[in-house]
Amino acid sequence: MVKKINAEINKVYFIAKYTLVHILEGTGNIQVDFKNYHDWKDKAIYLEKGQYIKFMSDDFMVRFIDFPDEILFNSKDVRILFKHLISLGYINFSECEECQLFLNNTVFNDKMSNLIDISTKQWYWQNPFQANKEEYQVIFDVKDVIDAEFTNNINTKSLIDHMVNTQYDVQHLVKDKIGISIHKLIHNKQLTESQKDIVFTDKSIQEIAYDLGYKDPAYFNRFFKNKTGQTPKQFRDNFDYQNKDTFSQNMIELIRQFHKEEHSLGFYAEEMNISVKALSKKVRQKMNASLGQLIRSQIILSAKTMLAENESVKNVAYALGFEEANHFSSFFTNYVGVPPSNYKK
């Protein structure tokens, strides 16, 4: 099923089926499973059942493409699109002509598996972890075990015991290719699922702790606060799932309006009539990102837009409030990974 919508700001869109999210228009950040992303442009985002997506601005036009036939997902290769490990799962469809042709069609044919096949090939071509296909399968086998066993006090040793018929040193392979230990992958999964239970259910914190395999709720509280900076109760109150206060929208509008000339945190704190420290804390709690990250994201987005319109690097730098073009070039290169002159090309 294909659905095209004007996304509501800060609304939580739950993913009930394996879904491709195709963002047609929009500015600002998106949030998936409590992580914020600004570099979503020209990407096709694949989400699996149980994830959610939020749009942190009010001008997003989005197409949701559901995949109803789960027979497609019996192929282990397809896991790479949906079972993400350390970041948003996506493909760069701007580099994939077949993907663009398919997504540009206003009417989709019944062979949705074609899009899956094309995207899978593109993802392997991108090869983000610089691994071969056998190594990828081992990595995603690890992810499958974690997804199935994370509530059962699984640890690195017991996970490796689940991994049969492999000649690889699983622990070294995972750490080498994705830069995260198995132990941290397990804790990341437990944290994300606990966050979902805290904000999207009425379960008590004690019940959530027990469901996740923690025998001591006090230990779970300490673990959660250490990872998020908030107690479970504070996290529930600040996510504000049901009430949808206007703080986030007001903050985004303010940054969108003034980011070209105002880069200091002090300016935004004064506009919101609050101290820098208090504003930074509230932004972190409400939006799961730092105030500096939000400002930088908007600056980078505007820079990319102007460079794509063939503005000179110098003009873009001055338009975005940089006193020297080389300061802007250093800033852009640091956060985008390529100099602005290369990005133009």
N, C-alpha and C positions, 0 to 999 in steps of 0.2 A: 504494500500500500504506500502511496506517495501523498504527502500532506505538506502544503506550503502555508506558512503563517507569518504574521508580523509578531515577533516574540515580545512578550511582556517583560519589562525590566524586573529582574530579581525573582521572577516566578521560577519555581523548581519544576523542570520537565523530567519526569521519571521515565526511564527506558524500560519498556515492558517486553520488547522483542529486540533481537539483533538489529541494529539500526545504523544507517549512514546519515550523518548530519552534514548537509551541504549548505554552507552559509553564503547566501547570494549577495547580501549587502549588510553593512553595519560598521560601527566603530567601537572602540573600547575593548574591554576584556570579556572573556567567557570564563565560567567556572565549571569544572567537572570534578565531582567527588572531592570537594573542598580544596582543590588546587586551581589557581588562576592562571590563565594563559592569554597572552596578547598576540602571539605569533601564529594565528590561525588562518590568516589570509592565504588563498590559493591552495588550501588543503581540504581533503575530504576526511572527515573525522568519523571513525568507526567506534561505536559504543556497544557494549554487551548488556544483556538483561541485568537489572539491579543497579546500574549506574544512573547518575542524573546529570543534567546540564542546566546552567543558569546563564542568562545574558545580562551583563552588567551595564547595559545601556538600552535606550528605548527605541533605537533605530535599526534593529536587526530584522532582516527578512531571511527566513530559514526554510529549507526544504528537508523534511524528515522522510527517509526512504526505509520502510520496514522490510525485513526479509522473513516471510512467513514459513518457508519450507526449511525446517531444521535438518533435513537430510543433507543439505549443503555443508553443514558443519561437522559432519562425520569425517571429512577430510582434515587431517592434522595440519596441513599447510594453511588452512583458513584461520587457524588460531592466531596467527600473527596479526590479523586485522583487529581482532576483538579482545584478546586476552593480554592487555598491556601490562608492562612490568614497572617502568619507572616514570613514564610520562604519558601524555596524550597519544593515543594510537591514531595515526593519520597516514595518508599518502599525499605526496606533492602532485596533485593532479595537473598543475600547470606544466609539469614536465612529462605528462602522459597524454599524448594526443587521443588515444583510444578512450581514456577516461573522460576527457573533455567532450568528445563526440557523444558519448553515452549520456553524460549529465546535462548536456545542452538540449537534448530532446525533451520536449514538453510532455510527450506521451511515452511512457515506458512500455516495452514489450513484456511478454510473460517470462522471458528468459533472464530472470534476475541473476541467475548463476553466472551469466556473461560478465556482469559488473564485478562480481566476486572474483572471478578468474583473472580479469584484467587488473584489478586492484592488488591481488596477491602477487602477481608477476611484478607489478610496479614496486611493491614493498620490498621484495627480494632484490630487485635491481637497486633500490636505495641503500639496502644493506646497512642500516644505522648502527648495528653492533659489530660490523666487520667480522661476521662469522659465516661458516659454510652451512649448508642445509641440515646436515646431521647435528651440528652444534646447536642450531636453532631449535631443533626438535627436542634435544635434551633440556635446553633452557625452558621451553614451554611445558615439558613434562614436569619440571620443578614447579612451575606456576600452577599446573593442574592439581598437583598434590597439595600445595598450600591452600588453594581454593577449597579443596574438599576436607582438609584436616585442620584448619587453623583454629578451630574451637576445641581441639582434642590434645592440647598441651604438646603439640608437635615441636620438635627442635631440629637442629641441623642434622644430628646423628640419625634420628628416627626418620627424617625425610630421606636421607641418602639410602636408608634401608629399604625404602619404598622403590628406589630406582634400581630395577633389575635389567639385565641384558644390556648394559652399557659399558663401554671400555674407557669412558672418560672419567677423569677426576672431577666429579660434578661440582664440588665446592670451589675448586680453582677455576673451572670453566665459567661459572656464573660470575665470580668476582672479576675475572679478567675481561669478560665481554661486556658486562653491563655496569661494572664498577660498584656493585652493591653486594654485600655478603648475603648468604641464604638466611642467616639469623635476622638481618635487617629487613629482608623481604617478608619474612613471617610477621615481624612486628609492625611493618607498614600495613599489611593486610588486616591485622587485628585492630590497629588504630582506625583505619578507614571504616571498617564495619562497626566499630564501637561508636564512631561519630554519627553514622547513619542511624543507629538505634537510639542514640541520645536525642537527636533533633527530629527524627521522623516517627518516633513511637512514644507511647506513654509509659513505657517500662520504667521501673525504678532503676536507679544507678546500680543498686545491689544486684538486681535481676540481670542487668546487662553484663555486669562483671562475671557472674556465675555462668551465663550463657556462653561467654567467651573463654571459659576454662580457668578463670581466676578464682581460686578458693578464698582469697582474702580481698574483699572490696576496697579496703584501705590501700593495699598495694596497687590495685587497679587505679585508684584515684591519683596516687603518686606518679604512676607510669603515664597516665593521661596528661596530668599537669606538666610533667617534664617535657612531653612531646609538643604540647599545644600552647603552653603558657597559661592555661585556664583550667579550673576544675571542671568536671563533667557538668555540674549544675550551671556554672558560668557560661560554658560553651552552649548549652541548651538555651539559656536566656538570650544570649547575644546573637545566635543565628537567626532568631526571630522568624521562624518558618511560617507561622500562621499570621502574625500581625502585620508583617511587611511595612515597617515604618519607613519614613521618607529619607532617613539619613543617607543611605547609600546612593539614592538617586540624586540628592542634593549635592553630595560630594563629587559625583561623576560629572554633573552639570557644571559645577564650579571649575573643575580641572579642564573640562572640554572648552570652557569659555576663556580661561586665562593661561593655559599651559604655554602658549607661544611667548608670552612676555614675563611670566612669573614662574620661576623654578624653585623658589625657596619654600620650605615648610612653614615658615613664619607667616607668609602672606595668607596661606590657606587657613591657618589657625586663627588669624585675625578676622578673616571673612566669616568663619564659623563661630566667632566669639568664644573661643576656647583656647587653652594653652597648647603649645606644640606637643608637649608630653601627653596631655589628655587626648588630643585629637589623634595622635599617632597610635595610642593604645586602642581607641575606639574604632579606628579604621581597621586595625589588625583584627580586632574581635568581630566586627561586623562583616568585613569583606575578605578576610583571610589573606590579606596582602598588606605590605607596608605602604604608607602614603607616598614614599619616594618611588616605589615600584609603579604605582598608578600614574604618577606624573611622568615618569620615564616612558611608560608604555604609550601614553598619549602623544608624547613628543616624537617617539619613533614612528608611530602610526602616521602622524602628519608628515614627517620627513619622507617616509616611503611614498605617500600619496603625491607629494610635490616632485620628488625625483622621478616617479613614473610619468608625471606630466611634463618631463623634460626641463624642469627648472635647474639652473646651475647650482652646484654645491654651495657656492658662495651666497647666492640668493636665499637658498634654503636655510643656511646657517643664520643669516641675519634675521630672516622672517621668524625663526624659532628662538630668538633671543640670545644667540651666542655672539660674543663680542669678536671672536676670531673664527674664521672658517676652519682652521686646523683644530681648534677645540671641538667644534662640531664633528669633524671627521674622526677624531679620536673617540669621542662619545659614541658615535654611530657604529664604528668598527668594533668597539668593545662589546656592545649589546647585540649587534646583528651578526657579527662574525666576518663581514666583508666591508671594505671602505665604501663610502657613498658613491664614489665614481664608478666602482665596479658594479654596485647595485643598479645604477642607471643602465649599464650595458645589458 
